């Protein structure tokens, strides 16, 4: 049941991501899902869910498989440590951490694509896109609380 | 090294290896299969989204079309009004032309370019003056009847004192019973017919024309009609109200004719 729920959430994020555009910039809602998986279920499951999300997203993007696989997996894994080891959740920290992880995710994808394929956009445009995606995702940090064992 | 970190390291290495492999060669076959399967999902998703958004899209298109059509209707109405304006002006000019052909004392026709700026004087400013042959005390008529007389004139402009002005008077005759009198302006809409003896039979809607006895206005020009008659019990004359034929608020072009 829980996997079905996650599938629905992921598909919804994917659909929304493909449907919304802000200044011709698509948001990065799948990073939110990976992030939440990490803070909810811990590192290993976060990594697994993030990797699955990433590989599906890579496949749907039509480009080569890998960048999102790695970046989302890392987000799922690293986010678990945030409230497990370092911080206690609060709305401000939640907002900042979501923005930071989204930034890191998008930056990782951009760098990996640039390294292993071609630079998809110029560095300046990439920075703009990454910042906008991070800012769009930031408010969701108010609602994405960790599970009880992490809090 | 903890097990978790080892797992992460393996994950990173596998991912990087995969990307390195793919960057040098084609996509991996299993992933190609996954990709095509997911693309089908993507297609379904797009189709579903299109189905959901299509009615809204059509609504937006209809809205845009609606706005465009409204704009076009506005433009067409403007054109229609312009055409109507030209049509009415043409009608006016034809009437003036007919008047010109009929009236041997015709001097010129003039267009109204302004009105008196206060409520208390009934004058119009005409776009022609002495250079067009207009002189003081000439008469202004329209196709309906007497409009007034020229009260002042410059080279290029002239001032028309309207029938309704308090300073305007004209010798008239009742068309029906030929009784003579004087029509004077009251300063507001209607005029007054003076000096009609008490014993004269004056009916409502009797037509009043100029008599020419004042040596100023040519005889036979329609002035107005009797709108009300009030026979007082005292005095020599009746109190008669006259409605001028010419609606002074709607005058656009007048024909100027010489005085008698």
Interface residues (C-beta under 8 A of the other chain):
Chain A: X11 X14 X15 X18 X19 X43 X44 X47 X51 X55 X56 X59 X60 X62 X64 X65 X66 X67 X69 X70 X73 X74 X77 X112 X115 X116 X117
Chain B: X4 X7 X8 X11 X12 X15 X16 X18 X19 X20 X22 X23 X27 X28 X31 X34 X35 X38 X39 X41 X42 X45 X46 X49
